[in-house]
Amino acid sequence: MRKIALVGLVLVTGLALAETERWLGSSSTVHYTIPNPEPGVFPGAPEVFNSFALDTFRYDDNMPASAWAWYQGGNGWGVKFISPASSFTLAGALLHFYSGWPVPGGTRALVKVFADDGPGGSPGTEIWSSDTVNITRGQWNYVSINEPIVGTNYYIFYIQVDSYPICPGLSIDAANNAPSHRMWSYVGGSFNKDARRGEWLIRAVVDWEPPETDAATLFFASNMPFDTLPNINLNIRATIKNLGTSLLPMGTPVRLRITGPQSYVYEDTMTTSANLQRGQTAQMNFSPAWRIPNVTGDYRIAVWTEASGEMYPYDDTISYDLSVARWIEYANYNNMRWLTWAGPERATKFNPVQFGVQYPVGITRVRSQFYLHPQVPWPDSTFRFKIYADDGSTLLYESGDLEAPAGAPGAVFAYSLDSMIIINSGEFYVAVAPAHSSGHPSSLADDTADGRSYYGSPGSWMAWPRGEFFISASVMGGVGVEEGYNPNLRNASLRFANPAREMINISWQVPAVSRVNLSLYDATGRLVRNLYTGDDARSGRVAVDLKSLAAGVYLVRLESPAGSATHKLIINR
């Protein structure tokens, strides 16, 4: 075996699948959880320096909970900061390294600053770079920068100089408070958004002339999940700060807006309960808690200040991307061990019973994790998601062409189906079908080998023996539940309570087993959303969240070859 030093992977030879797989060995990073930091080991970092013109910006909570290091030097981690003004001086950076790990450890580091002029606001132009600096482990280290920042947001990156274990471990806290896309990694010469829970202990110290009025929203004050479930309450809290020289008055509005699938919108407003002097912060606790809708998909949470006379609005808003789904999966996404481009398709076979999910099962989303190895470029990143029935051949669903995200150490791609797929009994396959004959884009797998992953094609699947593919399905149990079916039914039937407010249960029946489609239209006949799609069905029940819909008159339409029905729905507020 030969080592690939760039990202610490190892090439497998002499195996049946050697041409289409690679063993990742240990992860490209190593991690140490700090059990109980002793008092005084981590001295408090300055929040505001002893100068009216210096401010420290951060996302961490000043409590290291773990430490990370790369196996290979030359890689790193960074934090994106939103500029407080159109031009200012980045005076320096604060970085925290753990004292007792790795062993023997090291004290050399590099610090780099990048503009956000890369694709989609990613790191682009290098603004500043340090020479190799010697740091002290177990405390905050101040690196002087004194570089003007003009017309751009910016990133501060720590670059590990030496390979593990002759290196320091960068500290990370245990809470996930930062807005989305603020924590980044740098590996193999590429920048990637980092979804690891917690915040890097990297801070920016800014020298500037504060305006009179500048109310900034800094970060979320509650530990935000990456994925969560429908139909639960989520407390949303945010920390704001008065960066201006004038008093920020009591009663300043702070807004909350959540958008999501099917034109979902949720809004709330709070006002500050006290006057804030320059440098003072306030925690805004939105109440009541947000009730997450029953509709799975991607939601965006935005919080912003609306100070009267605001002079620099660009730091007013923070946002967070939240995935709402009930994922079932066999692979451990934190245990990357195999990289493969076996093809033409790769699939995971799911048994909902093993996850305690009640039949009939509705599939609403699917996802997979991909990996672009720098030494194995993709001829094509195009693929499709496919869902097969228990026999492995009957195609239940096929997406359009999709583009896999490129990145290391792996990029997750989640996809929402345009209609729910119902599984009345048995198992089902979720497959990644690359468009290119090479089998790329490359997929990831762990090394558990529970016998749920396959490669090949429908009707001729072969077991993939190394582990389980990083493929997941988002499901809802008990959809389309039969109850009180009338065997003598001659026409299609719809039943629901009228008028409705926030939720409604729609029961339906058709005279014979057939494909069924249930949809909601507005009074003009415009399709508002698809509520249910199923094959080989004759009756069912669907819960529908109405909170994102305006009050008024709607039409519920049931269509099937065995019969159709339309009923009026009135939503009152």
TORMI-684505 format. One line per 10 residues: number of its first residue (from 1); for each residue x, y, z of C-alpha. Coordinates in nm, 3 decimals. Layout:
TORMI-684505
NUM = X,Y,Z; ...
***
This chain:
TORMI-684505
1 = 0.000,0.000,0.000; 0.124,0.350,-0.072; 0.026,0.653,0.131; -0.132,0.958,-0.032; 0.008,1.227,0.189; -0.215,1.507,0.064; -0.519,1.403,0.266; -0.391,1.096,0.448; -0.571,0.834,0.234; -0.433,0.492,0.147
11 = -0.473,0.315,-0.187; -0.596,-0.045,-0.173; -0.447,-0.293,-0.421; -0.514,-0.658,-0.492; -0.887,-0.646,-0.410; -1.183,-0.728,-0.633; -1.306,-0.371,-0.619; -0.963,-0.206,-0.608; -1.022,-0.004,-0.922; -1.333,0.161,-0.780
21 = -1.262,0.212,-0.412; -1.013,0.352,-0.167; -0.961,0.287,0.201; -0.956,0.611,0.393; -0.783,0.461,0.695; -0.801,0.704,0.981; -0.993,1.024,0.926; -0.797,1.318,0.791; -0.843,1.483,1.130; -0.798,1.362,1.487
31 = -1.013,1.476,1.776; -0.972,1.497,2.152; -1.259,1.564,2.393; -1.154,1.773,2.691; -1.310,1.606,3.000; -1.304,1.874,3.271; -1.093,2.187,3.212; -0.930,2.296,3.534; -1.012,2.646,3.659; -0.757,2.894,3.533
41 = -0.631,2.675,3.249; -0.838,2.875,3.004; -0.815,3.242,3.105; -1.097,3.469,2.990; -1.030,3.638,2.659; -1.093,4.011,2.623; -1.432,4.088,2.472; -1.349,4.456,2.423; -0.989,4.581,2.447; -0.899,4.885,2.655
51 = -0.955,5.120,2.365; -1.274,5.283,2.245; -1.183,5.197,1.886; -1.108,4.826,1.938; -1.374,4.555,1.924; -1.339,4.179,1.944; -1.575,3.969,1.731; -1.638,3.605,1.814; -1.876,3.311,1.782; -1.734,3.085,2.057
61 = -1.844,3.070,2.421; -1.487,3.089,2.568; -1.510,2.730,2.694; -1.303,2.474,2.498; -1.479,2.139,2.493; -1.260,1.958,2.242; -0.953,2.001,2.027; -0.875,1.905,1.668; -0.563,1.851,1.461; -0.492,1.743,1.104
71 = -0.285,1.433,1.036; -0.102,1.630,0.765; 0.043,1.978,0.797; -0.065,2.243,0.548; -0.435,2.203,0.626; -0.638,2.427,0.853; -0.961,2.574,0.986; -1.108,2.921,0.953; -1.392,3.148,1.056; -1.584,3.394,0.838
81 = -1.645,3.736,0.993; -1.890,4.001,0.873; -1.725,4.342,0.842; -1.861,4.608,1.082; -1.790,4.888,0.830; -1.698,4.943,0.467; -1.334,4.994,0.569; -1.140,4.933,0.890; -0.817,4.781,1.015; -0.797,4.418,1.121
91 = -0.571,4.469,1.421; -0.516,4.105,1.502; -0.652,3.758,1.569; -0.703,3.559,1.888; -0.658,3.182,1.869; -0.689,2.923,2.144; -0.496,2.594,2.154; -0.541,2.308,2.401; -0.256,2.245,2.646; -0.246,1.868,2.701
101 = -0.298,1.717,2.354; -0.155,1.611,2.112; 0.145,1.444,2.273; 0.421,1.554,2.238; 0.248,1.840,2.055; 0.396,2.146,1.894; 0.395,2.525,1.906; 0.420,2.635,1.541; 0.127,2.791,1.350; 0.042,3.008,1.053
111 = -0.240,3.262,1.031; -0.389,3.378,0.701; -0.663,3.629,0.612; -0.877,3.594,0.298; -1.144,3.808,0.135; -1.486,3.655,0.069; -1.460,3.712,-0.307; -1.447,3.342,-0.393; -1.744,3.158,-0.552; -2.058,3.215,-0.346
121 = -1.874,3.423,-0.088; -1.613,3.155,-0.015; -1.250,3.243,0.070; -1.080,3.398,-0.230; -0.803,3.658,-0.242; -0.536,3.619,0.023; -0.518,3.953,0.207; -0.251,3.875,0.463; -0.032,3.591,0.584; 0.191,3.559,0.889
131 = 0.530,3.402,0.906; 0.547,3.089,1.118; 0.459,3.199,1.472; 0.522,3.028,1.805; 0.209,2.992,2.016; 0.150,2.901,2.380; -0.079,2.605,2.432; -0.354,2.625,2.692; -0.438,2.992,2.646; -0.548,3.258,2.402
141 = -0.276,3.376,2.165; -0.282,3.720,2.005; -0.138,3.747,1.652; -0.085,4.105,1.535; -0.212,4.169,1.179; -0.272,4.546,1.127; -0.409,4.504,0.775; -0.675,4.731,0.616; -0.995,4.555,0.508; -1.187,4.745,0.241
151 = -1.520,4.653,0.086; -1.525,4.285,0.181; -1.612,4.039,0.453; -1.313,3.833,0.559; -1.188,3.498,0.688; -0.923,3.427,0.951; -0.761,3.085,0.904; -0.529,2.887,1.127; -0.297,2.672,0.914; -0.131,2.377,1.084
161 = 0.241,2.385,1.007; 0.353,2.038,1.120; 0.192,1.694,1.098; 0.023,1.515,1.388; 0.125,1.468,1.668; 0.401,1.733,1.645; 0.143,2.013,1.634; -0.098,2.207,1.857; -0.464,2.115,1.881; -0.705,2.395,1.789
171 = -0.975,2.437,2.053; -1.345,2.412,1.973; -1.644,2.473,2.200; -1.944,2.243,2.244; -2.224,2.473,2.128; -2.341,2.544,1.775; -2.425,2.916,1.788; -2.269,3.060,1.474; -2.481,3.154,1.174; -2.461,2.909,0.885
181 = -2.149,2.894,0.668; -1.920,3.072,0.917; -1.701,2.770,1.012; -1.470,2.647,0.731; -1.193,2.396,0.672; -0.895,2.403,0.438; -0.769,2.066,0.318; -0.575,1.957,0.014; -0.573,2.312,-0.121; -0.955,2.347,-0.112
191 = -1.187,2.550,0.111; -1.500,2.376,0.239; -1.787,2.465,0.469; -1.745,2.271,0.792; -2.051,2.121,0.961; -1.878,1.999,1.277; -2.072,2.078,1.593; -1.920,2.364,1.787; -1.721,2.676,1.702; -1.349,2.718,1.639
201 = -1.191,2.940,1.905; -1.073,3.201,1.654; -1.158,3.570,1.707; -1.107,3.894,1.517; -0.983,4.216,1.680; -1.091,4.523,1.482; -0.957,4.879,1.495; -1.216,5.121,1.352; -1.420,5.436,1.395; -1.762,5.325,1.516
211 = -2.063,5.509,1.370; -2.324,5.672,1.585; -2.587,5.404,1.528; -2.496,5.042,1.458; -2.697,4.757,1.606; -2.549,4.422,1.500; -2.689,4.071,1.539; -2.393,3.856,1.640; -2.493,3.492,1.680; -2.765,3.256,1.799
221 = -2.773,3.230,2.176; -2.921,2.879,2.171; -2.747,2.560,2.059; -2.883,2.516,1.707; -2.926,2.165,1.561; -2.804,2.072,1.214; -3.099,1.837,1.161; -3.420,1.821,1.357; -3.761,1.654,1.351; -4.101,1.785,1.243
231 = -4.372,1.871,1.498; -4.145,1.976,1.785; -4.079,2.313,1.947; -3.752,2.497,1.883; -3.649,2.789,2.105; -3.480,3.061,1.900; -3.255,3.308,2.081; -3.013,3.560,1.938; -2.751,3.796,2.080; -2.741,4.155,1.958
241 = -2.482,4.422,2.033; -2.466,4.800,2.021; -2.156,4.878,1.814; -2.247,5.245,1.775; -2.133,5.539,1.984; -2.489,5.648,2.066; -2.729,5.483,2.306; -2.938,5.205,2.149; -3.280,5.281,2.294; -3.515,5.044,2.466
251 = -3.786,4.929,2.223; -3.553,4.869,1.924; -3.721,4.602,1.706; -3.556,4.266,1.647; -3.725,4.056,1.377; -3.750,3.683,1.316; -3.845,3.536,0.978; -3.846,3.164,0.890; -3.904,3.046,0.534; -3.936,2.689,0.411
261 = -4.098,2.443,0.173; -4.434,2.508,0.007; -4.403,2.886,0.054; -4.389,2.851,0.432; -4.336,3.177,0.625; -4.325,3.234,1.001; -4.257,3.578,1.152; -4.213,3.722,1.499; -4.090,4.051,1.649; -3.936,4.140,1.983
271 = -3.811,4.473,2.116; -3.516,4.545,2.341; -3.618,4.577,2.707; -3.340,4.815,2.814; -3.114,5.087,2.677; -2.781,4.955,2.552; -2.461,5.156,2.582; -2.181,5.108,2.328; -2.040,4.755,2.358; -2.334,4.619,2.557
281 = -2.521,4.307,2.441; -2.872,4.174,2.487; -3.014,3.826,2.441; -3.343,3.818,2.251; -3.560,3.517,2.338; -3.839,3.478,2.084; -4.158,3.356,2.246; -4.353,3.141,2.198; -4.115,2.876,2.071; -4.135,2.801,1.700
291 = -4.343,2.491,1.630; -4.159,2.315,1.347; -4.407,2.225,1.071; -4.492,1.872,0.967; -4.353,1.944,0.620; -3.997,1.814,0.583; -3.737,2.010,0.390; -3.487,2.295,0.428; -3.581,2.598,0.638; -3.393,2.926,0.672
301 = -3.405,3.116,1.002; -3.316,3.487,0.983; -3.288,3.734,1.273; -3.209,4.103,1.229; -3.217,4.437,1.409; -3.405,4.745,1.288; -3.243,5.033,1.472; -3.367,5.378,1.379; -3.098,5.562,1.184; -2.887,5.249,1.125
311 = -2.566,5.354,0.944; -2.424,5.012,0.842; -2.697,4.753,0.779; -2.473,4.471,0.653; -2.405,4.331,1.000; -2.770,4.353,1.108; -2.875,4.002,1.000; -2.774,3.647,1.081; -2.927,3.337,0.922; -2.928,2.965,0.983
321 = -3.007,2.675,0.749; -3.202,2.398,0.920; -3.287,2.057,0.776; -3.618,1.916,0.903; -3.650,1.545,0.846; -3.686,1.207,1.014; -3.374,1.041,0.867; -3.319,0.668,0.868; -2.973,0.539,0.777; -2.738,0.250,0.836
331 = -2.409,0.433,0.785; -2.228,0.631,1.051; -2.164,0.964,0.878; -1.891,1.046,1.131; -1.694,0.735,1.037; -1.565,0.783,0.682; -1.368,0.472,0.587; -1.428,0.392,0.218; -1.435,0.599,-0.098; -1.595,0.432,-0.401
341 = -1.713,0.501,-0.753; -1.851,0.149,-0.807; -2.132,0.157,-1.057; -2.332,0.209,-1.254; -2.548,0.259,-0.941; -2.494,0.240,-0.566; -2.788,0.173,-0.336; -2.890,0.116,0.025; -3.183,-0.113,0.103; -3.399,0.014,0.390
351 = -3.625,-0.184,0.622; -3.845,0.071,0.805; -3.934,-0.185,1.073; -3.573,-0.177,1.196; -3.620,0.192,1.278; -3.958,0.150,1.448; -4.143,0.326,1.166; -4.508,0.228,1.119; -4.643,0.124,0.778; -4.751,0.272,0.544
361 = -4.427,0.473,0.517; -4.402,0.800,0.327; -4.062,0.892,0.177; -4.017,1.269,0.150; -3.641,1.330,0.117; -3.321,1.144,0.035; -2.957,1.236,0.082; -2.607,1.111,0.012; -2.253,1.218,0.092; -1.992,1.251,-0.183
371 = -1.614,1.290,-0.181; -1.392,1.450,-0.446; -1.043,1.306,-0.403; -0.775,1.543,-0.539; -0.599,1.249,-0.707; -0.916,1.097,-0.854; -1.095,1.382,-1.039; -1.456,1.339,-1.145; -1.516,1.326,-1.522; -1.873,1.426,-1.438
381 = -2.053,1.527,-1.117; -2.403,1.458,-1.255; -2.620,1.193,-1.090; -2.981,1.103,-1.012; -3.155,0.971,-0.704; -3.371,0.664,-0.768; -3.607,0.473,-0.540; -3.688,0.107,-0.608; -3.945,-0.125,-0.457; -3.866,-0.432,-0.249
391 = -3.781,-0.637,-0.561; -3.493,-0.402,-0.645; -3.625,-0.354,-0.999; -3.955,-0.166,-0.989; -3.875,0.206,-1.018; -4.091,0.412,-0.782; -3.920,0.747,-0.826; -3.642,0.911,-1.027; -3.513,1.264,-0.982; -3.391,1.487,-1.260
401 = -3.021,1.546,-1.316; -2.843,1.673,-1.003; -2.490,1.802,-0.943; -2.295,1.649,-0.655; -2.114,1.906,-0.441; -1.737,1.874,-0.463; -1.540,1.882,-0.145; -1.335,1.707,0.115; -1.373,1.569,0.374; -1.712,1.504,0.215
411 = -2.015,1.705,0.107; -2.374,1.605,0.190; -2.646,1.655,-0.071; -3.009,1.642,0.047; -3.297,1.633,-0.202; -3.671,1.684,-0.145; -3.903,1.467,-0.354; -4.168,1.659,-0.546; -4.432,1.420,-0.410; -4.440,1.176,-0.120
421 = -4.372,0.813,-0.214; -4.578,0.565,-0.012; -4.446,0.221,0.086; -4.732,0.007,0.213; -4.516,-0.290,0.317; -4.172,-0.440,0.270; -3.839,-0.273,0.204; -3.715,-0.022,-0.052; -3.389,0.085,-0.218; -3.249,0.438,-0.245
431 = -2.986,0.457,-0.518; -2.733,0.706,-0.647; -2.715,0.670,-1.026; -2.413,0.853,-1.178; -2.454,0.983,-1.532; -2.094,0.905,-1.628; -1.982,0.551,-1.707; -1.687,0.587,-1.469; -1.921,0.576,-1.171; -1.829,0.926,-1.051
441 = -1.923,1.127,-0.846; -1.756,0.925,-0.571; -1.954,0.805,-0.269; -1.849,0.747,0.092; -1.909,0.452,0.321; -1.822,0.341,0.672; -1.680,0.000,0.764; -1.974,-0.157,0.954; -2.085,-0.393,0.671; -2.440,-0.468,0.789
451 = -2.534,-0.606,0.449; -2.759,-0.315,0.347; -2.550,-0.164,0.064; -2.531,-0.274,-0.300; -2.381,-0.173,-0.632; -2.465,-0.264,-0.990; -2.803,-0.207,-1.148; -3.174,-0.290,-1.091; -3.231,-0.663,-1.097; -2.860,-0.745,-1.072
461 = -2.748,-0.586,-0.747; -2.428,-0.712,-0.586; -2.356,-0.674,-0.217; -2.095,-0.409,-0.141; -1.888,-0.586,0.125; -1.679,-0.303,0.273; -1.933,-0.106,0.476; -2.253,0.095,0.442; -2.297,0.376,0.191; -2.368,0.726,0.316
471 = -2.724,0.720,0.181; -3.027,0.816,0.393; -3.403,0.843,0.355; -3.639,1.080,0.536; -3.963,0.903,0.622; -4.298,0.959,0.788; -4.467,0.661,0.949; -4.837,0.583,0.951; -4.930,0.789,0.645; -5.223,0.661,0.444
481 = -5.347,0.455,0.739; -5.660,0.260,0.655; -5.948,0.311,0.891; -6.315,0.234,0.845; -6.282,0.144,0.477; -6.620,0.085,0.309; -6.593,-0.215,0.072; -6.914,-0.109,-0.101; -6.784,0.239,-0.186; -6.893,0.339,-0.541
491 = -6.740,0.688,-0.563; -6.427,0.858,-0.436; -6.469,1.009,-0.089; -6.304,1.301,0.092; -6.363,1.389,0.459; -6.221,1.671,0.673; -6.343,1.927,0.925; -6.450,2.274,0.804; -6.348,2.544,0.880; -5.984,2.480,0.977
501 = -5.715,2.693,1.140; -5.364,2.549,1.171; -5.387,2.174,1.111; -5.630,1.945,0.933; -5.665,1.567,0.890; -5.793,1.465,0.547; -5.935,1.113,0.507; -5.993,0.972,0.160; -6.114,0.655,-0.010; -6.143,0.531,-0.367
511 = -6.353,0.237,-0.493; -6.057,0.022,-0.603; -5.685,-0.005,-0.548; -5.516,0.244,-0.780; -5.267,0.530,-0.800; -5.391,0.826,-0.596; -5.298,1.194,-0.601; -5.424,1.442,-0.342; -5.364,1.815,-0.404; -5.459,2.156,-0.262
521 = -5.563,2.446,-0.490; -5.654,2.807,-0.420; -5.987,2.955,-0.523; -5.851,3.050,-0.868; -5.747,2.691,-0.942; -5.373,2.747,-0.890; -5.192,2.448,-0.740; -5.075,2.537,-0.388; -4.913,2.207,-0.289; -4.920,1.834,-0.347
531 = -5.045,1.662,-0.032; -5.007,1.293,-0.111; -4.914,1.059,-0.395; -4.934,0.682,-0.366; -4.949,0.365,-0.575; -5.169,0.063,-0.505; -5.374,0.256,-0.251; -5.747,0.257,-0.171; -5.778,0.468,0.145; -5.574,0.682,0.375
541 = -5.536,0.980,0.606; -5.303,1.277,0.566; -5.220,1.547,0.824; -5.174,1.888,0.661; -5.004,2.190,0.822; -5.196,2.507,0.725; -5.005,2.770,0.923; -4.818,2.904,0.619; -5.141,2.958,0.422; -5.348,3.276,0.423
551 = -5.707,3.263,0.542; -5.956,3.203,0.264; -6.121,2.942,0.045; -5.925,2.648,-0.102; -6.008,2.330,-0.291; -5.892,1.978,-0.197; -5.879,1.755,-0.506; -5.856,1.373,-0.499; -5.769,1.213,-0.834; -5.733,0.847,-0.930
561 = -5.834,0.615,-1.216; -6.088,0.465,-0.978; -6.263,0.797,-0.909; -6.216,1.163,-0.820; -6.360,1.411,-0.573; -6.324,1.784,-0.489; -6.424,1.951,-0.163; -6.403,2.312,-0.047; -6.173,2.394,0.246; -6.217,2.715,0.446
571 = -5.924,2.842,0.652; -6.012,3.088,0.930; -5.768,3.277,1.151
***
